[in-house]
Amino acid sequence: MIRELAHVGGRIDAIFYCPHSADDNCDCRKPKPGMIKEIAKRFSVELDEVFAVGDAWRDVKAFADRGMPNNSGAYWQRRRYA
């Protein structure tokens, strides 16, 4: 994904994901704020400057709850493969 995007002039600065199961009750599993807070901390940015991509409505909710641009920037797309 990173190489493909670079090939057309794009860039991904980081990919974040939660390695835990829902039963682990960790702070990094969305819609909890841990992962999103880590993004802000690692890059020293305000969250309203972060473009986020998610594959579920809980992602969009988590982004919006933390002030990330949901209606005017955050992108949600869900694909179903047959």
Secondary structure, 3 states (H helix, E strand, C coil): CHHHHHHCCCCCCCCCCCCCCHHHCCCCCCCCCHHHHHHHHHHCCCHHHCCCEECCHHHHHHHHHCCCCCCCCCEECCCCCC
